[in-house]
Each structure stands twice: as structure tokens, then as C-alpha cells.
Amino acid sequence: DYDAFAYDVACLGNLYRAYLWVRVALSIVHLLAPLFDRMTTHLVSERFTASDAADFIDTAIGKWPDALLDVSVISSRNWQCCINPDLYWSRTPVDFLAKWSHYRMPGMSRTARILDSFSVLPVGWTILRF
């Protein structure tokens, strides 16, 4: 079933991933990695709701020192992390990765990866759209 709210959360999560992970954000704020994955997982039943994401952010931000909240972030778009979440998880420390690995998005099936690769081609998108 289509869930418009889950779709909205995933869209916002993809924007966060594309614009925030590149510059300062993940090198300083490791908790963005689990947030990104839970907002954008292809398993809709495991995806954060808007309320879950807000609670996660409130809990995480509550632990951040004021100096961290004052850091300016220059956003820069990079869509590669939407294709490969390992790009931002690889910027987290090993102990963090072990502690938060249950938040990681599971890999997509081979069929889903093939369809995803096919859909970026103009002819592929035209065929899949119908």
C-alpha cells in the first residue's frame, strides 16, 4: 500500500543525505548516519515516521554541546550517497558503527538494483513508467 507520509519522510531524508553529508555534518555529527538510513530505508515498515525522526533528532540534539550547534554548515549537493549509503557510514568511527549498525539500511535485492539502474536511463524510465 502507498503511504504518502512514509514517502514524504523518505524524500526529506534523501534531501538531508544529498545536502548534509558532504561537508561538515557527518565528520562531526555521526548520528546523522542512522537518521538518514531510517528515514530512507526501502523497507517502508521499518522507516521512521515523521514523529520518530523528530524524536530521534530531539534526543540526539539534546546531547550535542552548544559549540557543535554553532558550527556553520555549507550545504553542497551530492546524490551519490543516496545510491551508496556506505559513503556516509564509512565516515563514522568503528565503535560507533558497531553500536548503531542495527539502524543501517539492508541491501536492496538484485532485482531492485537492476531496476534502479535501468530506471535512470531515459528509455528505462519510459518503459518502467508504463
Residue pairs with C-beta under 8 A, 6 or more apart in sequence:
3 44
5 49
5 50
6 44
6 47
6 49
8 50
9 39
9 47
9 48
9 49
9 50
9 53
10 39
10 40
10 47
12 39
12 53
13 35
13 36
13 38
13 39
13 40
13 48
13 53
14 40
14 82
16 32
16 35
16 36
16 39
17 36
17 40
17 81
17 82
17 85
17 88
18 77
18 78
18 79
18 81
18 82
19 75
19 76
19 77
20 26
20 32
20 73
20 75
21 32
21 36
21 78
21 81
21 87
21 88
21 91
22 75
22 76
22 77
22 78
22 81
23 73
23 74
23 75
23 76
24 71
24 72
24 73
24 74
25 32
25 73
26 32
26 33
26 88
26 91
26 92
27 91
28 68
28 71
29 60
29 64
29 68
30 91
30 92
30 93
30 96
30 100
31 56
31 60
31 100
32 88
33 88
33 89
33 91
33 92
33 100
33 103
34 56
34 100
34 103
34 104
35 48
35 53
35 56
35 57
35 60
36 81
36 85
36 88
37 85
37 89
37 103
37 104
37 105
38 46
38 47
38 48
38 52
38 53
38 56
38 103
38 105
39 47
39 48
39 53
40 47
40 82
40 105
41 47
41 105
41 106
42 105
42 108
42 112
43 105
43 106
48 56
61 69
80 87
81 87
81 88
85 104
85 105
89 97
89 104
92 100
108 116
115 128
117 124
118 124
118 127
118 128
119 125
119 128
